[in-house]
Amino acid sequence: MDLKDYIRDVPDFPEPGILFRDITTLLAEPGALRYAIDALADKVAGLAPDYVAGIESRGFIFGTPLALALGCGFVPVRKPGKLPAAVFREEYTLEYGKNVLEIHQDALGTASRVLVVDDLLATGGTAAATAQLIHRAGGTVVGFGFIIELTFLNGRARLPEGTPAVALVSY
């Protein structure tokens, strides 16, 4: 299955000049959604994570069923003010601004193996910030999984060196 057939291009979102790769059309098609989860699970199973860390918000959509498929736990990485207990915070830049992510300070046990999941790898800022949060919470990032990678933005260069990164679709 070619997942590009289920991803819609939306020009000038969220700002003029940005071409947004919209996965809501993929989510609406049960066969494509199942294929994406199964394909990602196949590609990352050998990393043997203890947890999947899903980045708000679309990382939750793929991360939770992926955690179930891999037989591990799920940890949400959220935007500020969404988690109820003590958090670690990390500010980062993306292609059209700045943002902050948080993780519960007690989300991971020491030496936990964590797979970071999101729908898209663009400049790598969000994924790199999540890797910092995982480290601060006592975990080790064993890999990254994405549905889409925008290769022209070279986001892999911002990920921790030597850490595997998988994307199902590249633009």
N, C-alpha and C positions, 0 to 999 in steps of 0.2 A: 504494500500500500504506500502511495506517495502522500505523505502528510501535507505537503504543500498545496494539494488540491483542496484542503480543508482549512487553510489559513488565509484570512482576508487581509488585504492591504488597505489601510485607512490613511490617506494623505493629510498632512498638517494637523496631526494629533500627537501629543497634547499641545504642541506649539507649531506655528508655521515652519515649514522646512523639515519636519520630522515625518518619516513614513512609518506608521505604527503597524506592526505585524499582529493582527488580532486573532487570538485563539478561541474566541467565543463560538466561532463557526465550527471549529474542531470539537469543542465541548458538546455542541448540539447534536453531533452525529455519534451515536453509541458505538458503532464499529470502529470509527477513527479514535475515539477516546480509549476504548479497550486496547486497540493496537498500540497507541502511544504508551500506555502504562506497561503493557507486556514487553514492548521493545526496550523501554528504559530499564525494566527489571532484569531482562536478559543481559543487557550491557553492563550493569553494575553489580550483579549478584556476587561476582568474585571478590568484590571489595569487602564483603562480610561486615556491613555496618551494624552497630548496636542501635543506632537511631538514624532516622531521616530528619533533617532540619529543613522545614519548608519556609520559604521567605514570603511574607505577606505581600500580596494576597493570592496571587495565582500559584505561588509555590505550595500553598495549602491544597489547592485543587489536585495537583499531581503528587505531592508528597505524601498525603495521607493514604491513598490507595497503594502507592508504591511501598510504603512502610508495611502495610498489610501483606503485600505480595512477597516482601523480603523477610517477613517474620520478625520485624523489629519495631521499636517504638517510634513515635512521632514527636518532634519538638517544634513548636511554633517560634519563628523569629518575626517580631512584630514592630509596627510603627509605634512611636512614643505614646505612652499613656494607656495602652491596651492591656498590659499584663498586670495582675493584681499584687504580686509579691515583689521583693527586691530584685532589681534588674542590673545588668551591665548594659551600657549605652555605647554606640559607635556611630559617629558622623561620617558621611561619605559623600562623594560627588557622583553624579550621573551625567549623561550627555546633555541634559537640559536643566540642571540645577543641583541642589544639595538636599540631603535627607538624613534621617537618623533611624537606626534600628535598635531594638532591644531584645534581650533574652533573659529569662529568669536566671538568677545566680545559681540556683540549685537544680537547673534543668538536666544536668549531666553528671554522671559519676566520674570520678577520676579515671583517666585512661579510656574513656568511652570513645568508640570509633563512630564517626559521624559522616554521613553522606549529605551534602548540601544540595537542595533541589529548588529550581525556579523554572518558570516558563521560558525565560529569555536570558541569554548572555549577550550584553551589548558592550559597554565600556569596561565591565568587570568590577565597577565600584561596589555594587550591592553585594555581589558574591564575595569580594575581598573583605568587606566589612563584616559579613556573616562569618567568614573564617576567623577573623579576629575575635568576634564574640564567642565562638566555639572554643577557641584557645583559652580565653579568659575564664570560661565556665569549666575548664578542666578537661575538655575533649580534644580529640585529634581528628582533623578533617582527612578522611580517607579518599574522598573524591567529590566531584561535582556532577550533577545531572541536569540537563536542560532539554527542553523540547526544541527550541530555536537558538541558533547562534548567528549573530551578525558579524561575520568574520572580518569585514572591512574596518570594524572598530577595534579590533585586536584586544578584546577583553581578556583573553587567556593570559596575556602578558602580566596582568595585575593579580592573577591567582597565585597561590603559593607554589613556588618552583617544585617541579617533580610530582605534583598532585594530579592524578588523572581527572580529565574532564570529558564528558560525553555529551554530545548534542545529536538529536535525531534529525534535524533539518538545519541546513546552513544557507545563508543568503550572503 
